[in-house]
Amino acid sequence: MSGPSQPKVEDEQWSDERIAGFLTLKPLDDSSADYHVLYQSYQHMTAGFFSRLVKMFVADGRDIHAKSSLGQTILDHASEHKRSEEYVQILKSSGV
């Protein structure tokens, strides 16, 4: 199972532009672009930054229910990791 692989830097500040840059990420295969954005954000952001990204993502009309090539949503994926409770709550509060 994969999850955040390295400790996230907690005191680093990300601008809205940097966070919004994740919205432009494209998958390298035929997987869902929306799932790819959420997956990469989950992998690379602290929960606080991820929360800001999810708000931008939803406001942009993106599909928060997008599925991976294995049929898994980002909520399904995050729920598999014990240390991802904050991420799970962020996703649930966004309407997932």
N, C-alpha and C positions, 0 to 999 in steps of 0.2 A: 504494500500500500504506500502510496506517496502522499506526502503532506509537505508543509513547509520544511525544507531540508536544512536551512541554516537559520540561526537566530536572527531575528529582524532587529535592526537598529531602532531603538525606541525613542531616542532624542532627536533624530533627524526630522527636519521639516520638509514636506513636499508641497509645492505650489499646486493650485488647481490645474494649471497647464500641464504639469508633469503627470498628475493623476489622470487627467483627460487624455493624455497621450496613449494610455492603455486602450482607450476606446477605438483606436485606429489599428490595433494589432490584427493581423490576418493569419489564419492557420496555414501550415505548410502542406496540408493534405485536404481532403474533402470534408473535414469535420465542420461543425457549425461554428461560424465566426463569433456568434454571441457566447457560446460555451467557451470557446478559446479565450476570449477576453476575460471572462469571469475566472477561468482556471488560472490563467497567468497572473491575474490580480491577486487571487487567493494565495498563490505560491510566493509572490514577491512583496506583498504589502502587509503592514501591521493592520490590526483590526480597525484602528481609527481611519487609516487611509482607505482601507477596503470599504468601510462604511460610506465614505465620501464618494468613492467610485460607484458603488451600487446606486446611490441617489442620482448621480449623473447618468448612469446606465438606464435606469427606469425613466428618468425625465426625457431621455433621448428616444424613448419608445422601443428600446431593445427588448429581446425575449429573455426574461429572467428564468424561464422554464426550459431554456435551450438544453438539448441533450448531447452528450458525447457520442462518439461512434459506438460505444457500448450501451447506449440507452440510459445513461446516468446523468442526472442534473447536478449542478454544482452543490446544491444542498445535500444530495445523496453522497457525493464525494466528501464534502466537509464533515458530514455526520459520522464518517468512518474513523475520524481522528479524535482521540481523547482530548487533545489540547486545542481543539478548534471550536469550543463552545461559544466563544464570542462571535465568531464568523457565522455559525449556525443561527444565533439570535439575530444578527444583522440581516441575514437572508429571510428569516421568518418574519421579521418586522417590516420587510419591504414588500410583503404580499406573496411570497413564495408558498 
